[in-house]
């Protein structure tokens, strides 16, 4: 890297840091105040930038919320696919291995800061402003379902599961994994390791009763 290039890199890093600061500040304000109660001045103050900077980056409040949802969805997807890389494709004890995987899925993707942000935004604003969450619908859960379905299909092919439709199995697995945590998450509780493990164990046990073959259940 030559000295002549250094200013350009510094400017790019500064621009990226400012953009992320605005996104994170906007997510906090939207969650705290709701979309109707939030305004650009509040977000600018939270981000430590001028209101004009936000207008220059995003144009208006609607575009800013879309940008927040897109950024948070991308970050969650990155965590999801990192966690999917640990899926037990060649299980030793399918119930134990799937339970450990379910715990990681909840820890990394549902109970982390981005998961909490997105869940709160969807709960408070999704029904009123569905068009602002179109990107999440297209690029969020659908990608997770498809990737998880492919992994369940491989387990079925290897004789561990009895599945007619891997897509249905994937959606039901995720629903079961989240089921025992829903009430606590609605109220913003901090979940303990024990709660996460118990929820995962209950989910996997129920899932295998529906989809497990004899050797998976016995194992």
URCORRA-V508867 format. One record per pair of residues at least 24 apart in sequence whose C-alpha atoms are under 6 Angstrom apart, sorted by the first residue. I is the first residue (numbers start at 1). J is the second residue. D is the distance in whole Angstrom. If there is no record, write none. Layout:
I & J & D
I & J & D
//
This chain:
21 & 47 & 6
22 & 47 & 5
23 & 68 & 5
31 & 121 & 6
66 & 132 & 6
72 & 114 & 6
76 & 109 & 6
80 & 109 & 6
93 & 219 & 6
99 & 200 & 5
99 & 201 & 5
99 & 204 & 6
102 & 200 & 5
103 & 196 & 6
103 & 197 & 6
103 & 200 & 6
145 & 170 & 6
160 & 213 & 6
160 & 216 & 6
161 & 211 & 6
161 & 212 & 5
161 & 213 & 5
162 & 211 & 5
162 & 212 & 6
162 & 213 & 6
176 & 203 & 5
177 & 203 & 5
//
